[in-house]
Amino acid sequence: IQPLDELSVGVGVSVLTGSSDDTESWRDRGRLVFDAVYRVRNDSVFNRVSSRTASTYSGLIANLGVFYRDTHFSIGAAVQLPATVTRTWDQILDHDTTGSSTTVTKSGSDKLKLPANYSFGGVLMPSARLSIGVYYIIRERGDAEYAGADTTFRPWVGSKSLRAGVEYAASEWLLLRVGYREEVASFGG
């Protein structure tokens, strides 16, 4: 949408849908036992656990943006609105030990609540050959929350990153650029 020649406004929507079939399996074939007399024996306990999970997920992520361009400068801002991604799942868990076998069926749903994220930036063009730009991103991933049936936790940390650059057009075919780009990992400890 362009309400003025210099001003643009935008809206974006991402629809998330999908499914997955996951299988996990682990086996224990026994263990070595060392006793007080330094003898070694093999404890032959057999243990096998397998899990089959079918999941479906859905969510909606919306973005809003605004951009203003003038002769010697441009500025813009964007926001990704808070969103929730929901997953429903069915799981079959088989546990087999020496002489005993059990099967458990579970179902449930999880939610991943994502907070708003923000970005804004600008470009200054003091001449036709020179442009200077700055871009700042605020990702509030520290406020993202995973909520399952029995637990709620926040697996990430928030981050702020800065990007800046200068471009000089030495000639029509030669552009000289220098910049700074910060990428922040958002994994918690």
N, C-alpha and C positions, 0 to 999 in steps of 0.2 A: 504494500500500500504506500502510495506517495502523496501525502496531503499537500506538500509544497515541493517546488523544484529541488530545493536543497535538503529536504527531510524525507527519510524512508523509515517505515515501520514494518516489522515482520513478525509473523507467528508461525511456529513449527510444532508439529505433533508427531511423536513416535509411538506407534502401537506395538507393544511387545506381546507376542504369543509364541508358544512352543511346547515341546515335550522332550523328555529324555528317558532312556532305559539304562539304568546303571547296574553293574554287577561287581560285587566285591567278594573276594574269597581269601582265606588264609588257613594254613595248616600247621599244626605242631606234630612232629613225629616222635616225640619223646624228649628226654633230657638226660644229660650225664649227671650222675650223682656221685660226689666225692664224700666219703665218710671219714670219721676221725682216725681210722687206721690206714688211711691213704689207699683205700681200695676204690676202684672205679666200677660203677655198674650203669647199665643203660636202663632207665625207667621208661618202659615202652608205652606210656599213655599216649593214645592217639586222640587228637583234637582237630576237628574241622569245623569252620564257621563260614557260611556263605550267605550273602544278602543280595536279593534282587529287588530293585526299587523302580517303579514307574512314576514319573512326575509330569505334571503339566503346569505351566506358569502363564501369567498374564499381567499386564500393566500398561500404563499410559504416561508418557513423559512429554511435557509441554515446554516450549521455549518462546520467549518474547525478546524482541530486539528493536533498537532504534539507532539510526545513523544520520548524522548531519554533515553535509559537505559544503564548504565555502571555497573561495578562491585560494586562500593561503592556509587553511587548516581543515581538518576533519575530526569529528569525535563520534564515538559510538559506545553503546552499552548493551549488554544482554543478560538475561536471567533465565536459568532453568528452574522452573517451579518445583516445589516439593512433590514427590511421587511415591507410590507404593507398588511394589511388585509382589504378587501373591503366587505361591506355589502350593499345589495339593499333591499328595503322594500316597502310594500304597506300597508296602514293603513286606516281603516274605523272608524271614530269617530262619535258616536251618543251622542247628548246632548238633554235631555228632561227636560224642566221645566214646571211648572204648566201652561197648556194651549199652550205650544209651543214646537215643536220638530224640530231639525235640524240634518242632516247627512252630514258629510264632508269626502271626500276621498282624501288621500294624498299619494304620492309616492316620493321616494328619494333614495339617497345612502350616506353612511358614509365611512370614511377611518380611520383606526388606523395605524399610522406610528410608527414603532418600531425602535429604534436606535440599533447600534451594542452593544454587551455585550462581556466582555473579562474575561478570567480566566487563571491563571497560578499557577504553584506550583512545588514543588520539595521534594525529599526524600533523606536524607543523611543516609548511612548505614556504620558507622565507624567500626562495627564488625558484625559477623554473628548473634549476639544476640540483637543488639541495632539498632533501626531505628528512625529517627527524621524527621517529615514531616511538611510542611507549604503549605497552599493553599490560594490564594487570588482571590476574585471575584469582578469585577466592573460591576455593572448593571446601565446603564445610563437611567433608566426609567423616570427621570425628563425631558428628551428630547423627550419622547413618546408624540405623538400629535394625538388627536381625532379631525377629521374635518367632520362636518355635513354640511347641506345646509346653515344654518344661523349662525353657531358658530364654533369656533376652540378653544380648550383648552387643557391644559396639566394636566391630573388628578393625576399623581403620582410624586414621588420624586425619585431621584437617590440614589443609595446605594453602599457602598463598605463593604465587609465583609471578615473577616480573620478566618481561621481555622488552627489549629496547633495541633500536637500530638506527643507523644513519646511512643514507644513500646519496652519493654524489655522481652526477652524470658528467664525466670528464669529456665525453663526446657522444655522438648519437649511438655508436657501437660499443662504448666502454662505460660500464657502470661500476663504480667502486662502492662496496658495501662492507660495513662492519656492524656487529651486533652482539647482544648478550641474550642468552636464553636459559632460563632456570627451569628445570624439571624436578619436581618434588615427588618422591615415593610416598604413597599414603597408607602404608602398612603399619599396623600397631605391633607392639612387642609383647 
